[in-house]
Amino acid sequence: MTATAPRRTPASRDGGNGPQPSGSPVLTYYLLAAATALLVVVGLAVVLSSTSSDALRRTGDNPYSLFLFQVLALGVGVVALVFGSRMPLGFWKKLAFPLLLTSIGLLLVVVAVGEASGGNRNWIRIGPATFQPSELAKLALALFLGVALAVGREQLTTLRGALVPGGIAAITVLALVLIGRDMGTAIVICLMVAAAYWVAGLPLRWFAAAGGVAVVGAIVLLNEGTSRGSRIDAWLNPETCDPQGACMQTLHGTWALASGGLWGLGPGMSREKWGYLPVADSDFIFSIIGEEYGLVGTLLMLVAFGMLIVAVNRLVTRHSDPFVQISAAAIGAWIVGQACINIAVVVGLAPVTGVPLPLVSSGGSSLMVSLAAIGVLMAYARREPGAQEAFAARPSVIKRSFAVVARGRRG
């Protein structure tokens, strides 16, 4: 018998010897917390501004009616984040498969009786609100791929090993999303799956094959939908595009960014939100940030997403559990990749795809599930090498506050 060379660990594609802990073990946790807080706070301010005009048109006297839904979603999302960040890794491993089955079931409900908007069938009506199951499916798929690929990464050199069970789960979710004609979400899911398989150690030849299939599929889907074709044509030929038609969003989004200048017009002072820029509170909220807070505001958003990139990279390279490495990479590709797509659309580097800016845009489903996903990452960060010991050595904020008060009374 001949000995086989050991397979490289997921975090050692660069030739290293696996995770190499360095620096503060709690830095990842605080990067996640700071970036999320920054994105959510700015998002709340801009959502309030961009929804106020539409709320006034609908109600006549209450500019906060739409914003209150965002606040409610934020409350639910923060509870999910805090709860999730305290859960052990075993909890998320056990939850992965039930959560995937639940999300697939909800996607089937969408196919059967879901509501459509803008040409996509994405939503389930729940009383006065709607829920988008494809958002939940992103988190479920990230966790499931973490479990499946961590167990079976040694078999990824074969087609069966790559497809069963992770590939089948990804294809199922992707197919259900595409039945609803949501190509933007499908692109984000493809980014997630690619990141998970890359970290798991899938050979490069399989990426080349999957990339070829993806290109063919994208061409078929683009030719199948007239709206998609018009968006591509508007992006490639802006000089001949109707400014009141397919080019309206891109044109007014660019005007919003340009009018903001360096420091912006000021909070709440956007002009484009008054009916000129469609879906200003969601797909093109980055334009409103640029208009009201200027180049400084947009760069601040890029810095926040950059902090998330650093945090996810630390989880992938420092953590010893392959489940954490793989699922963290998938979640990072989802949140940061979707942000890159959204921003690329706003600045004209990509055609309009209809994906929101994570943690910033209006939309309860996206905000709640994105915050839950950040909670998962924070749970991982709490269990980095040395992190638990560092947290245990630091007194809590409450304990420090009581200590300060007690010293003040004695003095």
C-alpha positions in Angstrom: 0.0 0.0 0.0 1.2 3.5 -0.8 0.6 6.3 1.6 -1.5 9.3 0.5 -0.6 12.8 1.2 -2.8 14.4 3.9 -5.5 16.8 2.6 -4.9 20.4 3.4 -7.1 22.1 5.9 -9.8 24.5 4.7 -7.9 27.5 5.9 -4.6 26.5 4.4 -5.1 26.9 0.6 -2.2 29.4 0.7 0.2 26.7 1.8 0.0 27.4 5.6 -0.4 24.9 8.3 -3.9 25.7 9.4 -5.3 28.4 11.7 -2.6 30.6 13.2 -4.0 32.6 16.1 -2.5 36.0 16.5 -3.5 39.4 17.9 -6.3 40.0 20.3 -8.7 37.0 20.6 -11.7 39.3 21.1 -11.0 41.6 18.2 -13.3 39.7 15.8 -16.2 40.0 18.2 -15.8 43.7 18.6 -15.3 44.3 14.9 -18.6 42.5 14.2 -20.4 44.5 16.9 -19.0 47.9 15.8 -19.6 47.4 12.1 -23.2 46.1 12.7 -24.0 49.0 15.0 -22.7 51.5 12.5 -24.6 50.0 9.5 -27.9 49.7 11.5 -27.8 53.2 12.9 -27.1 54.9 9.6 -29.6 52.6 8.0 -32.3 53.6 10.4 -31.6 57.3 9.8 -31.8 57.0 6.1 -34.8 54.7 6.1 -36.7 57.2 8.2 -35.8 59.9 5.7 -36.4 57.9 2.5 -39.7 56.4 3.6 -41.2 59.6 5.1 -42.4 61.0 1.7 -44.0 57.7 0.7 -45.7 57.4 4.1 -47.1 60.9 3.8 -48.6 60.1 0.4 -50.2 57.0 1.8 -51.5 58.3 5.1 -51.6 62.0 4.6 -50.4 62.9 8.1 -48.0 60.3 9.5 -44.5 60.2 8.1 -43.4 57.5 10.4 -45.9 54.7 9.5 -43.5 52.8 7.2 -40.5 53.5 9.5 -42.2 51.8 12.4 -42.2 48.5 10.5 -38.4 48.8 10.2 -38.1 49.6 13.9 -40.2 46.5 14.8 -38.0 44.3 12.5 -35.0 45.8 14.2 -36.3 44.8 17.6 -36.8 41.2 16.5 -33.5 41.1 14.8 -31.6 42.4 17.8 -33.2 39.8 20.0 -32.1 37.1 17.5 -28.6 38.6 17.4 -28.2 38.6 21.2 -29.8 35.2 21.6 -27.7 33.7 18.7 -24.5 35.2 19.9 -24.8 33.3 23.2 -25.6 29.9 21.7 -22.9 27.2 21.6 -21.6 25.8 18.3 -23.5 22.6 18.8 -26.8 24.5 18.8 -26.1 25.9 15.3 -25.0 22.5 14.0 -28.2 20.9 15.3 -30.4 23.7 13.9 -28.9 23.6 10.4 -31.0 20.8 8.9 -34.3 21.7 10.5 -33.9 25.3 9.5 -33.1 24.2 5.9 -36.2 22.1 5.7 -38.3 24.9 7.1 -36.9 27.4 4.6 -37.5 25.0 1.7 -41.0 24.5 2.9 -41.6 28.2 3.0 -40.1 28.6 -0.5 -42.6 26.0 -1.7 -45.4 28.1 -0.2 -44.1 31.1 -2.1 -44.2 29.1 -5.3 -47.8 28.1 -4.6 -49.4 31.2 -3.1 -46.7 33.8 -2.7 -47.1 37.4 -3.6 -45.3 39.0 -6.5 -43.8 42.5 -6.9 -41.6 44.0 -9.6 -41.8 40.8 -11.6 -40.5 38.5 -8.7 -42.6 36.2 -6.6 -40.8 36.3 -3.3 -43.1 37.1 -0.4 -45.6 35.4 1.9 -48.4 37.7 3.3 -48.6 37.6 7.2 -51.3 40.0 8.2 -50.3 43.6 7.3 -46.7 42.6 6.7 -44.8 40.3 4.3 -42.0 37.8 4.9 -39.3 36.8 2.3 -38.4 33.1 2.9 -35.4 33.4 0.6 -33.7 35.5 3.3 -34.1 32.7 5.8 -32.9 30.2 3.2 -29.6 32.0 3.0 -28.9 31.5 6.7 -30.1 28.0 6.7 -28.0 27.1 3.6 -24.9 28.6 5.1 -25.3 26.6 8.3 -26.1 23.4 6.4 -23.2 23.7 4.1 -21.0 24.2 7.1 -22.2 20.9 8.6 -22.2 18.9 5.4 -18.9 20.1 4.0 -17.1 19.9 7.3 -18.0 16.2 7.5 -17.5 15.3 3.9 -14.7 17.6 2.8 -12.4 14.6 2.2 -14.8 13.3 -0.5 -15.0 16.6 -2.5 -12.6 15.3 -5.2 -15.5 13.3 -6.6 -18.8 14.5 -8.2 -20.8 12.5 -5.7 -18.9 13.9 -2.8 -19.4 17.5 -4.1 -23.2 17.0 -4.7 -24.3 14.9 -1.7 -25.7 16.4 0.4 -24.4 20.0 0.2 -24.7 20.4 -3.6 -28.3 19.0 -3.7 -29.4 21.4 -0.9 -27.9 24.3 -2.7 -29.4 23.4 -6.1 -32.8 22.9 -4.4 -32.8 26.3 -2.8 -31.4 28.0 -5.9 -34.1 26.3 -8.1 -37.0 27.5 -5.9 -35.6 31.0 -5.8 -35.3 31.1 -9.6 -38.9 29.8 -10.0 -39.8 33.0 -8.3 -37.7 34.8 -10.9 -35.5 36.4 -8.3 -32.1 36.4 -10.1 -30.5 38.9 -7.8 -31.0 36.6 -4.8 -29.9 33.6 -6.9 -26.6 35.4 -7.6 -26.0 36.0 -3.9 -26.7 32.3 -3.1 -24.2 31.3 -5.8 -21.6 33.5 -4.1 -22.4 31.9 -0.8 -22.0 28.4 -2.2 -18.8 29.2 -4.0 -17.3 30.6 -0.8 -18.3 27.6 1.3 -16.9 25.1 -1.2 -13.7 27.2 -1.6 -13.0 27.2 2.1 -13.9 23.5 2.3 -11.2 22.7 -0.3 -13.1 21.9 -3.5 -10.6 21.3 -6.3 -10.3 24.2 -8.8 -11.4 22.1 -11.7 -14.8 21.8 -10.2 -15.1 25.6 -9.9 -14.3 25.9 -13.6 -17.0 23.4 -14.5 -19.5 25.1 -12.2 -18.6 28.5 -13.6 -19.3 27.2 -17.1 -22.7 25.9 -16.1 -23.5 29.2 -14.3 -22.6 31.2 -17.4 -24.9 29.1 -19.6 -27.7 29.3 -17.1 -27.3 33.1 -16.8 -27.6 33.5 -20.6 -30.7 31.4 -20.7 -32.3 33.3 -17.8 -31.4 36.7 -19.3 -33.0 35.7 -22.7 -36.1 34.3 -20.9 -37.1 37.6 -19.2 -37.8 40.8 -21.1 -37.2 43.0 -18.0 -33.8 41.5 -17.4 -32.9 42.1 -21.0 -34.0 45.7 -20.8 -31.9 46.2 -17.7 -28.8 44.8 -19.4 -29.4 47.0 -22.5 -29.9 50.1 -20.3 -26.6 49.4 -18.5 -24.6 48.8 -21.7 -26.2 51.6 -23.7 -27.1 54.4 -21.2 -26.8 57.1 -23.9 -29.8 55.6 -25.8 -31.8 54.6 -22.8 -35.1 56.3 -21.8 -34.5 58.5 -18.7 -38.1 58.0 -17.7 -38.0 54.3 -18.2 -35.3 51.7 -17.8 -32.6 54.3 -17.0 -34.6 56.2 -14.4 -33.2 54.5 -11.3 -29.6 54.6 -12.4 -29.8 58.1 -13.6 -31.5 59.6 -10.5 -29.2 57.4 -8.3 -26.2 59.0 -9.9 -27.7 62.5 -9.5 -28.3 61.8 -5.8 -24.6 60.8 -5.3 -23.4 63.8 -7.3 -25.5 66.3 -5.5 -24.3 65.1 -2.1 -20.7 66.3 -2.7 -18.2 65.7 0.1 -20.4 66.3 3.2 -23.9 65.9 1.8 -27.0 68.0 2.0 -27.7 67.0 5.6 -29.9 64.4 7.3 -33.4 64.3 5.9 -32.6 66.7 3.1 -32.7 64.4 0.1 -34.5 65.7 -2.9 -34.5 62.4 -4.9 -36.7 60.7 -2.2 -39.7 62.8 -3.2 -40.8 60.4 -6.0 -37.9 60.9 -8.4 -35.8 57.8 -7.4 -37.8 54.5 -7.3 -37.3 52.2 -4.2 -35.0 54.8 -2.7 -35.4 53.2 0.7 -34.3 49.8 -0.5 -32.3 49.0 -3.6 -31.0 52.5 -4.0 -30.6 53.6 -0.4 -26.8 54.0 -1.0 -27.7 56.9 -3.3 -29.7 58.6 -0.5 -26.7 58.0 1.9 -24.5 59.8 -0.6 -27.0 62.6 -1.1 -27.6 63.3 2.6 -24.2 62.4 4.0 -21.9 62.9 1.0 -18.8 61.1 0.1 -17.9 60.8 3.8 -21.1 58.9 4.5 -20.6 56.5 1.7 -17.0 55.8 2.6 -18.1 55.2 6.2 -20.4 52.5 4.9 -17.5 50.9 2.9 -15.3 51.0 6.0 -18.1 49.2 8.0 -18.3 46.4 5.4 -14.6 46.3 5.3 -14.6 45.6 9.0 -17.0 42.7 8.4 -14.6 41.3 5.8 -11.7 41.4 8.3 -13.9 39.8 11.0 -15.0 36.9 8.7 -11.4 36.4 7.5 -10.2 36.1 11.1 -12.9 33.5 11.7 -11.9 31.5 8.7 -8.1 31.6 9.4 -8.1 31.5 13.2 -10.8 29.1 14.1 -10.1 25.4 14.5 -13.6 24.1 13.7 -14.2 23.5 9.9 -17.9 24.0 10.5 -17.2 27.5 11.7 -14.8 28.2 8.8 -17.1 27.1 6.1 -20.4 28.6 7.4 -18.7 31.9 8.3 -17.3 32.2 4.8 -20.8 31.6 3.4 -22.4 34.2 5.6 -19.6 36.7 4.9 -20.0 36.1 1.1 -23.7 36.6 1.5 -23.6 39.9 3.4 -20.5 41.5 1.9 -21.1 40.1 -1.6 -24.7 41.4 -1.6 -23.5 44.8 -0.4 -20.9 44.9 -3.3 -23.6 44.0 -5.8 -26.0 46.7 -4.4 -23.3 49.4 -4.4 -22.0 48.4 -7.9 -25.6 48.8 -9.2 -25.9 52.3 -7.6 -22.6 53.6 -9.0 -23.3 52.1 -12.5 -20.8 49.2 -12.5 -23.6 46.6 -12.8 -27.1 46.4 -14.2 -30.1 46.8 -11.8 -30.5 43.5 -9.9 -33.0 44.4 -7.1 -31.0 43.3 -4.1 -31.1 45.5 -0.9 -28.1 46.8 1.0 -27.7 44.4 4.0 -28.4 45.8 7.5 -29.1 49.2 5.9 -32.0 49.0 3.5 -35.6 49.0 4.3 -37.1 45.5 4.5 -38.0 43.6 7.6 -37.1 40.1 6.4 -33.6 41.2 5.3 -32.9 43.1 8.5 -34.1 40.4 10.8 -32.3 37.5 9.2 -29.1 39.5 8.6 -28.9 40.4 12.2 -29.5 36.8 13.1 -26.6 35.9 10.8 -24.4 38.4 12.6 -25.4 36.8 15.8 -24.1 33.5 14.5 -20.8 35.1 13.5 -20.5 36.6 17.0 -21.2 33.2 18.6 -18.3 31.9 16.5 -16.1 34.9 17.5 -16.8 34.2 21.2 -15.2 30.8 20.7 -12.1 31.8 18.9 -8.9 30.4 20.4 -8.4 32.4 23.7 -11.6 34.5 23.3 -13.5 32.8 26.1 -10.6 33.2 28.5 -10.3 36.9 27.5 -14.0 37.6 28.0 -13.9 35.8 31.4 -11.0 38.0 32.5 -12.8 41.2 31.7 -15.5 42.4 34.1 -18.8 43.1 32.4 -20.0 46.7 31.7 -22.6 46.3 34.5 -20.1 45.1 37.0 -17.7 48.0 36.1 -20.6 50.5 36.4 -21.5 49.2 39.9 -17.8 49.3 40.9 -17.5 52.9 39.8 -20.7 53.9 41.7 -19.5 52.1 44.8 -16.2 53.9 44.7 -18.0 57.2 44.3 -20.1 56.6 47.4 -17.2 55.6 49.5 -15.3 58.7 48.3 
